């Protein structure tokens, strides 16, 4: 059993979906969680759900691509719980668009959230971890689209590939401080958003070698492993969680 007692974690983009499940599982295993979401209502609702189940969770809403929110997240961990041990930079957005028609405004926001926010949140969190001298765990959220091309996701896939390269590069900076940094790259996953597509389950069950799309539990369990004490020698890596889809990469549009 993984034990996260005496660990303090920040999880961004955790109002629903993968982020919420990661935060929920961390809290259920003893972590004190700072839960962030850009939607203040969802942030509070999700935190209360974890508290009602017996977990320790504090909401900290706001746009995690903004420096003010980033500062507040790390300060909240320090002031409320005295330390920060785990960062899961889950917040991100997906924008679909034909490459030849893709608009500058869409790319600007995508870069701001997926790259700028991830970069500076990681910087701020690791600064805190280094000052504590206790090591730490950083987990960044990539995507299978960083590994395989996907229709109308050129810009999105580019940002996720950038996140993976960030993790690889930061091995040099963070390893001397006993801070690991890794990525997970989910494939098709059942969330509140994807389930809005009535054909999603059937389509991805048909083209996924394991016979089904992933669940938020699948992704969260991998996240907890990489942020646990048992993964201390794993850093600079990306774990793809896609039921084998990227081994063959059949198109969902055919």
N, C-alpha and C positions, 0 to 999 in steps of 0.2 A: 504493500500500500504506500502510495506517495504521501508524504507528510509535508505540508507547507506551513506548519505552525511557526510562529515568530518570523514569518516572511510578509513583507508588504509589497503589494503589486499595484501598478497602474495598468488599466486596460482601457484603451480608447475605442470609440465607435462601438460601444457595448450596450446600447439601448435594446437591441434585438439581435437575432441571428447568431452568427459565429461568435462575435464579441461577447454577447450576453452569456452564451454557454461556457465560454472560457472563464469569464468572471464568476459564474455560478459554481463551476467545478473547483476553481481555486479556493473560493470561500468555503465550499463544503469540505475541503481538505485542510482547513485551518488558516488560510491566508487572510490577511486584512487587505481589502480591495478598495482602491480608488476607482470608481466607475465613471467613465466619461462618455458623453454623447453630445452631438451638436444640438439635438432636440432636448431642451430642458425637461419637458414633460416626460419623455421616454426615459431620460436619465434618472429622474426621481422615481418613476414607476419601477424600473428595473432594479434599482438599489433597494427599494422597499420589498420587492419580491425575494431578494436574496436575504435581507434582514429577517423577513417573516419565516424563512426556512432555517433560521438560526445562524446565518453567516454574519460576519462583520464587513460592512460595505458602506462607503460614504460616497454620495453623488458629487460630481464636480463637472457640471455641464459647461459647454462652450465649444467653439470651433478649434479643434486641435491643430489646425494649420496656422493659427495666429499665435504670435509670441507671447501675448498676454495670457492666453489660456495655458500654453506650455509652462510658463513660469508658475502659474497658479496650481497646476497639477502637481508639480514636483514639490512646491512649498506645502501643499496640503498633506502629501505623504509625510514630509518631515515634521510638520507641526502637529498633525493628528496622531501619528504613530511612531515618530522618532527616527524613521529610516526609510530607505527605498531599496528593495532587493531585486525586484522583477519589473521590467517594462515590456508590455505587449502592445506594440504600435499597430493596432488593428484598423484604425480609422482609414477610410479610403473611399473614393467614388469611382464609378464606372460610367464612361460615356461612350456610346456607340456612334459611329459615323463613317461614311464613305471617305476614304483618304482624300480624294480629289475635291470633296466638298466640305471638308472639316474646317470649322471656324476658329479663328484665333481666340475668341472668348472662351470657347470650350477647352482648348488646350491650356490656356492660362490657368483656369480653375483646376484642371486635372493635375497640372504640375504643382500648383500651390498646395493641394491637399495631399496627394500621393507622395511627392518628393520633398518639397519644402518642409511640410509638417513633420514627416517621418525623420528627416535629417536633423532638424533642430530639436525635436522632442528627444531623439536619441542622444544628441549632444548634451542637452540639459540633464537628462537622467543619468548619463554616465559620469558627468561632472559631480553629481551628488554621490554616486556610488564610489567614485575614486576618493572623495573626501572622507567617506565613512571607513574606507580601508577594509571592507568586508567581502569584496568581490560582488558578483551579481550576474543576472541573466537578462539578456535582451532578445526579444523575438519580434521580427518584422514580418509583415503580411505581404507575400507575393501572390502569384497566381500561375496556374498552368499555362496561361497565355504569355508568360515570360519565356516559355520553353517551346511552344508550338503556335504557329500562326492561326488566327481565328478571324473570320469575316467581320469587318467593321470594328475591329478592336486594335488597330495599329497603334494608336496613341496610348491606349490603356496598357497594352502589352509592353510598350516601350518604358512606361513608368515602372512597371513591376520588374522588368529586367534591371532597371537602374537600382531598385531597392536591393535586389540580390547582389549586385556589384558593390553596393555600399556595405553590406554585411561582410562580404569577402575582404574588402579593403580594411575595415575596422578591426579585423583580427590583429593587425600590426599594432594598432593603438591601444587596444583594450586587453589583450592577453597578459601583458605585464602586470595588470591590476586584477587578474583572475576574474575578468568579466567575459563571459561567452556571448556571442552574437550569432544568431541563426535566423533562417526564414522557413516558413511553411508556404507551400503553393497549392491551395485547394483547386480541384477541378470542379465539375458540376456538383453543386451542393444544395440540398433542400433547405431553403430559408423562407421567411415570410415573403420576400421579394420574388424569388424564383417560383414559388408555388402559385403566384398570380397567373402564371402561364399554365393552362390546364393540360397542355401536352408535354410539359417539362419532364415529368416522371417517366412517361412512356418513351419519349424520345431518347433520354439519356440512359434508361435501362436497356434499350435496344443496342446502343453503340458502346456501352461500357463493358469491358471484358468481365468484370465481377458481377454484372447483371443488374446493377442499380446505381443511381447517383449517391454521392456521399451525404451524410447527415452532419448537423452541427456537432453532434457527439463525436463523430469520427475525427473531425478537425480539432476539437478541444482536447481530446485525449492525446493527440500528437503534440499539441502545444504544451500541455502539462509535462509530458516527458522531457521536452527540450528545455524547459525552465526548471526542471527538478534537479536535485542533488545528484541523481544518477547519470546525468548527461554532462558532467563536468569536463570531459575530454572531447566534446563535440562542439566545434565552433567554426564559423565561416561557411556553413553548409546550408543547403536548401532541401527540404523534404517535400516531395511532390505527393499529394494525397488525392488521387483521381481514379481509383479502382482499375488502373491499368490503361485508361483511355489514351494517354500520350504515347504509349508503346505502339499504337496503331493510328491514332488520330483520325478516326472517321468523322466526316462532317455531319453535324446535326441538321444540316439544311438539305440533305439528299434523301 
